[in-house]
Amino acid sequence: MRVRSIPAGHDYVRHAIGPAAGVVVLDDPVPDPAEPSRWWPHPVLEAAGRPEVLDGADLVHVHFGYEHRSPAQVSEFVSAVRARGVPLVVTVHDLTNPHEADPAAHLERTGHLVRGADAVITLTTGAADEIRRLWGVDAQVIAHPRLMPAEITEPHRLRRLDHPGSRGRLERTGGRRIVGVALGSLRAGIAVEDLLPQLADALPDIAELVVMVRADALAAARDPGHARHDAAVELDRLATRAGVEIRPHERLTDDELCRALSGFDTLILPHRHGTHSGWLELCRDLGLPPVIPDVGFLTEQWGADAGTYDPAEPEAGELRRALETALESSAVPARTQDAEDSTVAAAHASTYSTARATAAPRRTAAPRRVVDPRRVSPGE
């Protein structure tokens, strides 16, 4: 079965679908030959106007990367796929896009995909319940597999351990603990000015705060006209505080990112909103206890005790308690890579077979019918 995954070139897809028996994930089309590894914006999402992008696919599976399309364009994409009789599978990773300030448009786009799909997948029971409430569609729950290959993460996870069977803490000179935050490129859904001052105030006496941020994003945000200028001002102010390090960095390889994160004793996720998070899975890969914002279904995704906080009104006392929970937690259990990936891949292969059976009547009915995607409803 040849699967056109949107996208294919993502760590989640490689672990969740790549090992499935009888499934071939087609390579992403290359939008720009100058950047052969870049899959976005994904050309297959333009199927309404370029039907040839569906050629060679037995099934289309949408994960993410459709936020640049309008809700109407997503609706037309769904109609174009269905008009071809190709099964459509959708995994709802995000009901609320963590990178957009206004979640309404993403929810509308996702609704078109969910209502038009032959099968819907999500990562947690809570998200499945919300999908049923919003659109009356039953979603299959398939847990997130590991995010990065074990050959990358395991050396760094093991480096965090004092010795086999330890609680997973990295002993430091003077007993200091390192609290980490990764801000990436300062996208809209990343909290800075409302979270980090409270977090700095909440640090236990034995802890220091390290804030990672892309150097180019921080430099750009220092422009007074930039949308994240207030965040840059706050980061520059925090850099003057004792016990706080602002660590600008260039784009990191996976190994470099894992090396940096493995130097932390806990990682604070700075999401203002969201549904699930790949950062949680990377924490699990590395055996790194997280502090989780109380949004979406992140705590259910983690599936174990964790420190949490309210990102709408972060407060130093709550953050201190969350930090204490994370810093005193037992070791994060090691992942069982082969069993985990193969189980998730087998579940996807089964879903694909069911989706093909659902779509079969469309493939055999009126093969010469010409369909105007603008006149086909997403649920037809």
Secondary structure, 3 states (H helix, E strand, C coil): CEEEEECCCCHHHHHHCCCCCCCEECCCCCCCCCCCCCCCCCHHHHCCCCHHHHCCCCEEEECCCCCCCCHHHHHHHHHHHHHCCCCEEEEECCCCCCCCCCCHHHHHHHHHHHHHCCEEEECCHHHHHHHHHHHCCCCEECCCCCCCCHHHHHHHHHHHCCCCCCCCCCCCHHHCEEEEEECCCCCCCECCCCCHHHHHHHCCCCEEEEEEEEHHHHHHHCCCCCCCHHHHHHHHHHCCCCCEEEEEECCCCHHHHHHHHCCCCEEECCECCCCCCHHHHHHHHHCCCEEEECCCCHHHHHCCCCEEECCCCCCHHHHHHHHHHHHCCCCCCCCCHHHHHHHHHHHHHHHHHHHHHHHHHHHHCCCCCCCCHHHCCCCC
